[in-house]
Amino acid sequence: MQESLSKPPAEPDCEAASFSEGDLELVDALQSSPRATWAQLARVLGVDATTVARRWERLRTLGLAWITAYEAPHAATVAYVEVRCRPGTFDQVSHALARMPWVFSVDETAGDFDLFLSVAAPDLHTLGTAVHGTIGALPGVHSTKTRLGITVFGEGSDWRTRAIDAAARAQLPESRNTVRDTYSSHMGTRPTQQDHALRTALGIDGRLSYKALGEAAGLSEHTARRRLLQMLRARDLTLRCDIAHPLAGYRAMVIYRACVPHSHLEQTGIAMARMEQIRLAVSVSGPHNLLIMAWLHDLNGIGPFERLLTDRFPHLEVKDRTVALHSPKRMGWLLDRHGRATQHVPLPLNL
C-alpha cells in the first residue's frame, strides 16, 4: 500500500510555538465552524479579518493547529486495537504503524499494552485481515486485541477548547451539536475518484478554496463547491480543527475502558460526550462496552476527573486506565514529540 505524504513544514522553535488566549478563541471558533469566512470569524472574535487570517496562518504554519477532513462514522468500519510489542521493538513498530494509511491514529501508552490504534476499513472482513494479517504479522508485534467500534457518542470533531462562550459560538455558520452516530459494518457506496481527491485535499487543508479543491479533484470550482456542500449536508464528511494539545495546556491524555449496563449505555454515552474533558466516547464490542478518551491539563487532574465520573454516572464501572505517553499520529496526521502536525497520510481509496 503506497504512502502519500504532504510536504512537512520546517521544524519550528518550541518556545515560539505556543498558544495565546486569542489563538485558543480562534481555534474554538474554527472547531465549531471550520470553513467560516475570515469576516464571520472576525465578528465573533472582535478583531479584524486580517488579524484573524494572520493568526491562523501562524498556527497552521507552525503545526499548532490544523483543519482536516475524514469520512463520517456511518461511512466507515472502525476498530480500536491494543498492541503489545516484543522487547526492543517498540520504536520500529510504532513508526511502521503510523505510516499505514488505514491506521488513522496511534497513541503510545503506559499500561498493559504498548500502542493504542484506531483503524478503518470498508468492511468487517477487510478489517479482520488488516488487523490479524498485517498488524499482527509486523516484526516486533507480540499480540493484538481488537474492539470493534459500534456507536459514537462524541469524537474529536465535537470537542471544544471552550475559549469563547456559547452565545458567540452560536453566531457561526455550520455550528452543530454532538450527534450520536453508528459505525458501519460495511461501506455502502465506495467513494468516487473525484470524491476521494476532494477528501484528500481537505484532509491536508480543510479551509482550501473551492477553486483549489476543484483543481485537486479535476472539477470546476462550481462542481467542487456543490459536491462538498452535498457531502457535508449528508454528513458523509467530517471537518475538524485539531491542535497540538500538549502546547495548548492538555498535557495528559487518558484512555478508559469501562462497563455500563446496556439499559444505561446510550444515555451515559451521550451525557459523557458533553463533558469538557472527553474527546472520545464510543460503545465497543467486548466485555468492557464503553471506551472513553479524556484530555486533562496534567496527571493531577486524573483523580478529580474520576471522582466526577463516579458522581455523575453511578452505573459506570471503570475497568482500566491507560495514560498516553505520546501520540505519533492523529486522524491521518503525523505529529512530532510536542504534538505539532508535520505530515499528512491520506486514507487510501481502496484498502
N, C-alpha and C positions, 0 to 999 in steps of 0.2 A: 504494500500500500504506500504510494508515494506521498511524501510530506511536502506541504506547501506553506511557506512562511512569509510573513510580511517583513520588510526591511526593519531591523531593530534600531531604535534610537541610540544616540550616544549615551554612555553611562553618566548620569548626572551626579553632581556633588550632593551627597546625602544631607548635608547641613542646609543647602539651599532648597532641597526637595521637602517642603513641609506645607501644611495647610494653615491658612489664616481663617478667621471666623467667616470672612466674606467668601472664601473658597468653599467652605462647608455649606454655606447657604446656597451657593450656585449649584453644588453637587445635589443638594436636596431638591432644588427646583428641577434639575435635569433628571433625577430619579423619577419624578412624577411625570415629567413631560420631556422625553429625550430629544424630540425634534422641534421643540418650541423655538420660535424665532428669537433673535437677539433682542428685538424690541419688546416682545412679550416677556422675556426673562427680565429685561431692564425695569419694566413697570413693576413687577413683583418685588424685585430686589432693591429698588430705589436708587439705582445708579444708571448711567447712560449706557447705551447699547455697545459703544466702542469699548468701554471698560469691561463689560461682560465678555465680549468676544476675546479681548486680550487676556483676560483672566483664564478663560477656558483653554486658550491656545497654550498658555504656560503649563497648566495642569496636564494637558494631553501630551505635550512635547516631553515633559519630564517623566511621563508614565505614572503620574499620581492618580489620574482619573481617566476613564475611557468609556465610550459607549459602544456596546457590541450588540449583536443580534443572533438569535438562535430559534429553532423550532419550538413551538409551544408544547407543553406536556402531552396534550392529547394526540399529538402527531408523532410521538416517539415511544419506543420501548426503552426503559431506563432501569439500571440496577446499580446498587451500591456494593462495592466489592472490598473486602478486607484482605490484605495481602501480608503474609509473613515471609520474610526473606531469610536466606541462609547467611550465617555469619560472614562478614566481609564483603557482601554483595549489595548492601543497601543502596549505595550511591548509584551504581550502574543500573540497578532495577528501576529506581525512581526516575533516572534520566531517560531510560528506554520507554517507560510507560507514559511520561509526559509528552513524548513526541509521537505517540499513537493518536491519530486524529479522532477516533471514536472514543478514546478515553478523555472526556472533556474537562475533568477536574482531578487533581492529585493533591492529597494532603499527607505530609509526613507526620507521624504521630508518636506519642509516648503512651503505650498501653500494651494490651495483649496481642496487638498486631502492629505492623510497621508502616503500612501505607493504607490510606482510605481513598478509594477511587469512585468516581461517578462515570458510568459508561452508557453509551447509547447504541441502539441497533434498530434495524427496520422491523424485526420480529423476534419472538422468543427463541426460535431455533438458532438464528444467527447470533443472538446474544449468548446462548449457551456455548456455541462453538468458539466465539471470541474470548469468552472468559476461560473456559477449560482448555481449549486448544491453543490459543495464542498467549494469553497472560500466564496460564498455568505452565506452559512449556518454556517460558523465558528462563535462561540460565540464571540461577540465583533465587528463583521463587520456590519457597518451601511448601506453601499451601495457600489456598484461597477460600473465602467464604462469601457467598453471594446472597444479597437480599433484594428481591425484586420490588421496585417502586410501584405503588398502587395508586394512592390518592395524594395529590399535592394540596396541602392547605395553605402553604406560603413558601416562597422561594426568594432567591436573591433580588429579583426584579421588584418584589413587594417591599423590601426593606428600605428604610429611610434614615438619614442622619438626624432628622428632626431638628434641623437648624433653623427652619422657618416655621411659622405657625400654620395651623390648618386653614385659616381664612386666606392667607396668601397662597397656599398651595392650591386651593380650590379655584383661583383665578386662572390657572394654567390650563391650556387645552390638553386633551388626551389623558387627563388625570383619571386614574382608575383605582378602585378598592381591591383588596386581596380577593382573588377568585378561586374557589375550590375547583380543582381540575383532576382528571384521572388519566394516568399514563395509558398508552395503547399497548395491546398485545401484538399488534402488527401495524405497519404503515399502510393505511387505506389507499392512498394515492401517492406514488413516488413523485418528488418534485421534478419539474422540467429542468433542462439545462439552463434556461434563462432564469428561472426562479432560484436555482442553486447559485447562479452567478450573482444575483441580487443579494441573496442571503450572505454569500461570502464577502462581498464588498461592504455590506453593512456590518458584518462581523468585525471587520477591521476598523471601520469608522461609521458608526450608526447615524452620524449627522451629515453624511455625504449629500451633496445637492442632487436633485433629480436628474440634472444633466450628467453628472459624473456617474450616477447609478445606471443611466441608460447606456453610457459608453462602456461600462464594465460588463453589461449583460447583452450588448448588441441590440439595444432597443432605442426607440426615440425617447426623448425626455418626457413627452406626454404619456407614452405607454408605461414607462418606468414608474411614473407617479401614480397612474391608475392602478397598476399591479401591486405596488407597495401598499397603497391605501386599502385595496381589497384584502390583502393578507393580514393587515392589522385589524380591519373590521371583523374578519372571520376568526381572529385570534389564532391564526396559523403561524404567526411570527411574534416573537417577544423581543422588545428593545430594552436594554438595561444599561444604566450608568453604574460602573463599578469603581472602586477606589483601592489604593494601596493602604489597606486597613491598619497595619502597624503604625504607619506615619500619620494616620488620622486619629490615633489615640486608642485603637481597638487592638490591644496587644495580646489578648488571649482568645483563642478560638477553641471551643469545647464541643465535642460530639457526644450525644447521649443516646443510648438505646433504652427504651422504656416500654412498659406494658400498661395498657388501658383496657378495661372491659369493653367488649365490642359495642355495647349499648351506649357507651360514653365516648367512643373514639372520635366520631365526627365533631361533636360539639367541643371536645377538648382540643382537637387539632385546629379548628377554626379560631378558637379563643387564643391559643398559643401563637398563631400566626400574626396576631395583632400586637404582641409584646415587642417592645423596642429592642430587646436583646436577641431576638430569634431571627436567624437568617433562613433557616430551613425547617419546615415541619411537614413530614410526609409519612403516611402509613406504608408499611413494608411487609413482605412475607416473612415467615419465621416466627419463633416463639416470642420475640420482642417486637410488637406490632407498630411501634411509633419511633421514628428516627428524628432527632432534634439536633440542630446545629446552632450554637449561640456565639455571638461576638461580644466580648466583655472588655472593659478597659484594662484589666490586669487580672492576675491569678487571684488576688484577694477579693475579686468580685464573685468568685465561684460560690462561696458559702452563702452570701446574701441572695444570689440568684436561685440557688437550690431551695433555700427557705421560702422564697417567693413562689416557686413551683409547688411546694408542699402546701402552702396556704391556699393558693388559688385552685389547685387541682387535687383534691383529696383522693381521687380514684387513680391517680398516676403513681406508678411504681418504677423508679429509675433503677435499671439493672446494671448499667455500666457507664462510666465516664471516661472519655479519652481526650487528652489535650493535644491539639495540633502544634507541632514544633515549627512547621514552615509549610507554605502552600506553593509548590513549584508551578502549579497550573490551576487556573480557574476559568471555567466556561470558555475553553479554547485559547486562552491567553497564557503564555509562559510568563512567569513572574520571577524577579530577582529576589535576593535574600531580604530585601526591605519591602517586598510586596508590590514593586512597581512593574507595570506591564512592559515587556520587551519585544515579544514576538507573538504573532497570531498563527495558530494552527487550525485551519478551517476543517469542519466536518466534511468527509467525502460525500460525493453524490450517491455513490453505491458502496456500501460497506462490504 
